[in-house]
Amino acid sequence: MHKTLIVTNDFPPRPGGIQAFLHSMALRLDPSQVVVYASTWKRNREGVAATAAFDAEQPFRVVRDRTTMLLPTPRVTKRAVSLLREHGCRSVWFGAAAPLGLMAPALRAAGAERIVATTHGHEAGWAQLPAARRLLRRIGEGTDTLTYLGEYTRGRIAGALAPAAAARMVQLPPGVDEKTFHPGSGGDTVRARLGLTDRPVIVCVSRLVRRKGQDTLIEAMPRVLAAVPDAVLLIVGGGPYRADLEKLAAARGVAGAVRFTGPVDWEELPAHYGAGDVFAMPCRTRRGGLDVEGLGIVYLEASATGLPVVAGDSGGAPDAVLDGETGWVVPGGSPAQTAERLVELLRDPELRARMGTRGRQWVEQRWRWDLLAERLRELL
């Protein structure tokens, strides 16, 4: 593999699914052949210290820009070109195609032989806006390959590209560490700590924002409790929507059946998945298609843990579910249909076991990190 310069805003310790995706991929490349150029997470003392500690632990070189958001400005482009030349990099991977992929021509002129740019959900949103479509088309023309998460995002993004660039698109979704996320990952300990040992648990692991559908789950709980009176909804994660969700639970009279854990360290996530009997995140598309789920790696992590999943139909979320086999896809924002599927699963342990087993098999066959990292190495 050529020595690779990874250019990204999305890199730990900044939290998020794209950040975890890029870091997991970078760790599976030859560390002597990787240099990461990333933005700074936070400029305050805590953020700077956390970033420095994280970078020191990495097996590859991480160079931080002084800004918290890299943009394809002349200054940032000049720095990226300098790093490419200084470290002898012959390939470039943009962690998110838009907007950093606009730097591709300058890096090509500086000696980059292969340029790959990864698209996520937000590029599908760009593809719907005239000015952003033109920029996306330029990014496609300047790179060798645009990768996509699944068929939904490919279809949206390809329509904005020149035919030749669309034909060069390759699927590269996030993977799942099946050795980290697995049945028996410590869920019993979490349940005991939260006093949920003998209760049926619906677990949702996600950032608390409107699109993810935690409000739909809370709206569904009166119906769920009517059928399964001791059920509990375990909401794992932090985010700006928490206060609204807590008020909604109180207004619907289900506050006693909804638990919020707040943010959870990465090391504890597998056990929190394992604390559930069913995983649910009925995400929905918002803002006329601009706020959309790119894939939904949480569904696959839940499947790897052996849980059946209930997913929303936003964007590429259905790509992470074998509908009727590993779980079900429901209309995002439908409490009634969400409740119907949850009740069916909570009442039928054999169905849960069958779907959980199938989900685990699917992850092992299709979504392992080592398989996807090999695809990235070939592209670079």
C-alpha positions as a printed Julia matrix, in Angstrom:
380×3 Matrix{Float64}:
   0.0     0.0     0.0
   1.2     3.54   -0.71
   1.9     5.75    2.26
  -1.41    7.47    2.94
  -2.39   10.89    4.19
  -5.78   10.8     5.91
  -7.43   14.23    5.94
 -10.44   14.52    8.21
 -12.48   16.53   10.66
 -13.96   13.33   12.04
 -11.44   11.68   14.31
 -11.39   10.76   18.0
 -11.42   11.91   20.7
 -14.27   13.82   19.03
 -17.18   11.38   19.6
 -19.41    9.97   16.87
 -19.97    7.14   14.44
 -17.93    8.59   11.57
 -15.05    9.22   13.96
 -15.13    5.6    15.15
 -15.32    4.4    11.54
 -12.22    6.31   10.44
 -10.22    5.39   13.52
 -11.07    1.7    13.21
 -10.03    1.72    9.55
  -6.81    3.61   10.27
  -5.84    1.08   12.95
  -6.12   -1.71   10.38
  -3.71   -0.1     7.95
   0.07   -0.4     8.29
   0.82    2.28   10.94
   4.17    3.06    9.34
   2.3     3.98    6.17
  -0.31    6.34    7.69
  -0.27   10.04    8.59
  -3.48   11.68    9.86
  -4.17   15.39    9.4
  -7.17   16.28   11.58
  -8.86   19.22   13.24
  -8.62   19.85   16.98
 -11.57   18.53   18.98
 -11.96   21.38   21.47
  -9.81   24.42   22.1
 -10.41   24.44   25.88
  -7.94   22.93   28.35
  -9.89   19.7    28.73
 -10.23   19.18   24.99
  -6.59   19.92   24.27
  -5.44   17.52   27.0
  -7.78   14.75   25.84
  -6.64   15.2    22.24
  -2.96   15.13   23.16
  -3.42   12.01   25.29
  -5.33   10.25   22.52
  -2.81   11.15   19.82
   0.09    9.92   21.95
  -1.48    6.46   22.15
  -1.85    6.0    18.38
   0.55    3.76   16.43
   0.64    6.29   13.55
   1.44    9.99   13.28
  -1.43   12.41   14.0
  -1.01   16.07   13.04
  -3.62   18.45   14.44
  -4.67   21.69   12.82
  -5.22   24.59   15.18
  -8.86   24.94   14.09
 -11.8    22.86   15.31
 -13.13   22.55   11.75
 -10.95   21.93    8.71
 -12.21   23.64    5.57
 -10.61   23.59    2.11
  -9.13   27.07    2.53
  -5.8    28.06    0.96
  -4.07   27.76    4.35
  -5.41   24.25    5.07
  -4.72   23.13    1.49
  -1.13   24.39    1.76
  -0.68   22.48    5.04
  -2.1    19.27    3.54
   0.22   19.59    0.53
   3.18   20.18    2.86
   2.35   17.05    4.89
   1.93   14.98    1.72
   5.4    15.98    0.54
   7.09   15.87    3.96
   5.99   12.29    4.63
   6.24   11.01    1.07
   2.55   10.1     0.86
   1.36    8.89   -2.53
  -2.29    8.31   -1.63
  -4.9    10.42    0.14
  -8.06    9.4     1.96
 -10.58   12.12    2.76
 -12.57   10.88    5.74
 -15.6    12.81    4.52
 -15.77   13.83    0.87
 -17.61   17.11    1.43
 -16.13   19.65    1.63
 -12.5    18.56    2.12
 -12.47   16.67   -1.18
 -12.29   20.04   -2.91
  -8.56   19.96   -2.06
  -8.02   16.92   -4.29
  -6.64   18.78   -7.37
  -3.99   20.54   -5.28
  -2.91   17.28   -3.67
  -2.87   15.57   -7.07
  -0.6    18.3    -8.41
   1.64   17.8    -5.37
   2.15   14.12   -6.19
  -0.84   12.15   -4.89
  -1.34    9.15   -7.17
  -4.53    7.78   -5.59
  -7.26    9.88   -3.96
 -10.21    8.27   -2.21
 -13.04   10.2    -0.54
 -15.66    8.62    1.68
 -19.27    9.82    1.62
 -21.72    9.61    4.51
 -25.27   10.79    5.07
 -24.53   14.51    4.76
 -23.28   14.19    1.18
 -26.67   12.72    0.28
 -28.11   15.96    1.65
 -25.65   18.03   -0.37
 -26.84   16.22   -3.51
 -30.27   17.85   -3.12
 -29.04   21.46   -3.04
 -28.06   23.09   -6.38
 -24.9    24.87   -5.2
 -23.75   21.9    -3.1
 -24.43   19.52   -6.03
 -21.97   21.47   -8.15
 -19.31   21.2    -5.43
 -20.01   17.46   -5.06
 -19.57   17.07   -8.81
 -16.18   18.79   -8.58
 -15.15   16.48   -5.75
 -16.14   13.45   -7.83
 -14.08   14.69  -10.77
 -11.02   15.37   -8.61
 -10.87   11.99   -6.88
 -10.25    8.45   -8.11
 -13.01    6.92   -6.03
 -15.95    8.12   -3.97
 -17.06    5.46   -1.51
 -20.63    5.09   -0.3
 -22.31    3.48    2.71
 -25.24    1.72    1.04
 -27.66    1.84   -1.85
 -29.66    4.77   -0.52
 -26.67    7.1    -0.27
 -25.18    5.82   -3.55
 -28.38    6.6    -5.43
 -28.64   10.11   -4.02
 -24.99   11.02   -4.51
 -24.49    9.42   -7.94
 -27.18   11.66   -9.39
 -25.04   14.7    -8.62
 -21.88   13.32  -10.22
 -20.58   13.16  -13.75
 -21.32    9.68  -15.21
 -17.66    8.66  -15.12
 -17.32    9.58  -11.44
 -20.56    7.8   -10.58
 -19.27    4.67  -12.28
 -16.16    4.73  -10.06
 -18.1     4.66   -6.81
 -17.34    1.74   -4.47
 -19.17    0.63   -1.35
 -17.19    1.06    1.87
 -19.44    1.01    4.93
 -18.3     0.99    8.54
 -17.59   -2.39   10.01
 -18.26   -4.08   13.33
 -15.66   -5.52   15.67
 -17.31   -8.86   16.23
 -14.79   -9.66   18.97
 -15.89   -6.59   20.97
 -19.62   -6.76   20.26
 -20.81  -10.27   21.02
 -23.36  -12.16   23.1
 -22.27  -12.3    26.71
 -20.6    -8.88   26.56
 -21.47   -7.97   30.16
 -25.11   -7.03   29.88
 -26.06   -8.84   33.08
 -23.75   -6.59   35.08
 -25.3    -3.44   33.62
 -28.82   -4.75   34.24
 -27.98   -5.55   37.84
 -26.42   -2.14   38.41
 -29.53   -0.43   37.05
 -31.96   -2.7    38.91
 -33.32   -4.23   35.7
 -32.36   -7.86   36.2
 -35.87   -9.3    35.94
 -37.37   -6.8    33.5
 -37.69   -7.01   29.69
 -35.42   -4.3    28.32
 -35.66   -2.33   25.09
 -32.31   -0.65   24.55
 -31.49    2.3    22.3
 -27.86    3.33   21.88
 -27.45    6.62   20.05
 -26.85   10.34   20.32
 -29.94   12.09   21.64
 -31.14   14.14   18.68
 -34.57   14.32   17.05
 -33.7    12.25   13.98
 -32.77    9.15   15.99
 -36.34    8.53   17.2
 -35.99    8.18   20.95
 -39.17   10.28   21.18
 -40.99    7.71   19.05
 -39.91    5.0    21.48
 -41.24    6.99   24.42
 -44.51    7.62   22.56
 -44.71    3.85   21.95
 -44.2     2.91   25.61
 -47.85    3.21   26.77
 -48.8     0.6    24.16
 -45.82   -1.58   25.07
 -46.59   -1.41   28.79
 -50.24   -2.31   28.18
 -49.02   -5.62   26.74
 -45.78   -6.11   28.72
 -46.3    -4.24   32.03
 -42.77   -4.65   33.42
 -40.95   -3.57   30.24
 -38.4    -0.77   30.45
 -36.8     1.47   27.84
 -33.06    2.0    28.36
 -31.8     5.07   26.48
 -28.01    5.06   26.21
 -26.15    8.17   25.1
 -26.01   11.9    25.53
 -27.13   14.82   23.44
 -29.12   18.05   23.28
 -32.52   16.35   23.11
 -32.38   14.75   26.57
 -34.36   17.36   28.47
 -37.17   17.22   25.92
 -37.22   13.42   26.08
 -37.45   13.46   29.88
 -40.37   15.89   29.71
 -42.08   13.71   27.11
 -41.72   10.59   29.27
 -43.29   12.44   32.2
 -46.11   13.81   30.01
 -46.94   10.32   28.72
 -46.88    8.85   32.21
 -44.04    6.44   31.46
 -41.15    8.14   33.29
 -40.86    5.14   35.63
 -40.31    2.84   32.65
 -37.67    4.97   30.88
 -34.04    5.08   32.05
 -31.38    7.47   30.76
 -27.74    6.47   31.22
 -26.19    9.63   29.77
 -22.97    9.33   27.76
 -21.2     5.98   28.08
 -17.49    5.32   27.52
 -16.67    3.31   24.41
 -15.36    0.42   26.53
 -18.76    0.08   28.22
 -20.91    0.19   25.08
 -20.91   -3.56   24.35
 -22.23   -4.31   27.84
 -24.97   -1.7    27.41
 -26.1    -3.31   24.18
 -26.02   -6.63   25.99
 -28.3    -5.25   28.7
 -31.17   -5.25   26.2
 -33.52   -7.96   25.02
 -34.39   -5.91   21.92
 -32.59   -3.04   20.23
 -34.67   -0.22   18.77
 -33.9     3.08   17.05
 -36.83    4.15   14.85
 -34.95    6.95   13.09
 -36.74    9.27   10.68
 -35.71   11.65    7.9
 -36.04   15.35    8.69
 -35.62   18.75    7.03
 -36.88   17.6     3.64
 -34.25   14.89    3.34
 -31.28   16.98    4.49
 -31.15   15.3     7.92
 -31.0    11.59    7.15
 -29.48    8.39    8.53
 -26.5     7.36    6.42
 -26.43    3.72    7.54
 -26.89    3.13   11.25
 -23.93    1.12   12.52
 -25.72    0.73   15.87
 -28.08   -1.82   14.3
 -25.12   -3.95   13.26
 -23.44   -3.64   16.65
 -26.71   -4.78   18.22
 -26.91   -7.69   15.77
 -23.34   -8.69   16.61
 -24.4    -8.71   20.27
 -27.18  -11.15   19.39
 -30.16   -8.78   19.64
 -33.07   -8.45   17.22
 -33.41   -4.88   15.97
 -36.25   -2.5    15.19
 -35.02    0.18   12.78
 -36.54    3.28   11.27
 -36.78    3.74    7.51
 -34.6     6.84    7.27
 -32.07    6.9     4.46
 -29.68    3.97    4.58
 -30.85    2.52    7.9
 -32.66   -0.38    6.15
 -29.3    -1.39    4.61
 -28.22   -2.44    8.13
 -31.18   -4.79    8.67
 -32.35   -7.95    6.93
 -36.04   -7.16    7.28
 -37.85  -10.13    8.77
 -34.57  -11.98    9.46
 -32.4    -9.87   11.79
 -35.24   -7.56   12.81
 -37.77   -5.23   11.25
 -37.87   -1.84    9.58
 -40.75    0.4    10.66
 -41.83    3.82    9.4
 -39.74    6.39   11.24
 -41.95    8.37   13.57
 -44.69    5.73   13.93
 -45.2     4.91   17.63
 -47.99    2.44   16.81
 -45.97    0.29   14.39
 -42.88    0.55   16.57
 -44.87   -0.65   19.58
 -46.38   -3.52   17.59
 -42.96   -4.91   16.66
 -41.52   -4.38   20.14
 -44.4    -6.21   21.79
 -44.1    -9.08   19.34
 -40.42   -9.48   20.16
 -40.76   -9.06   23.92
 -43.46  -11.73   24.04
 -41.58  -14.29   21.94
 -38.16  -15.38   23.27
 -37.74  -17.91   20.46
 -38.24  -15.21   17.83
 -35.73  -12.97   19.61
 -33.18  -15.76   19.72
 -33.69  -16.66   16.06
 -33.33  -13.07   14.84
 -30.39  -12.42   17.15
 -28.55  -15.51   15.9
 -29.18  -14.59   12.27
 -27.94  -11.07   12.93
 -24.73  -12.35   14.46
 -24.15  -14.61   11.45
 -24.74  -11.75    9.03
 -22.22   -9.5    10.78
 -19.6   -12.25   10.69
 -20.22  -12.88    6.99
 -20.56   -9.34    5.7
 -19.61   -6.57    8.15
 -16.31   -7.51    9.81
 -13.69   -4.77    9.95
 -10.94   -6.92    8.48
 -12.97   -7.51    5.3
 -13.72   -3.81    4.85
 -10.18   -2.66    5.69
  -8.86   -4.9     2.93
 -11.21   -3.15    0.5
  -9.81    0.23    1.59
  -6.24   -0.99    1.16
  -7.05   -2.04   -2.41
  -8.58    1.36   -3.18
  -5.52    3.19   -1.84
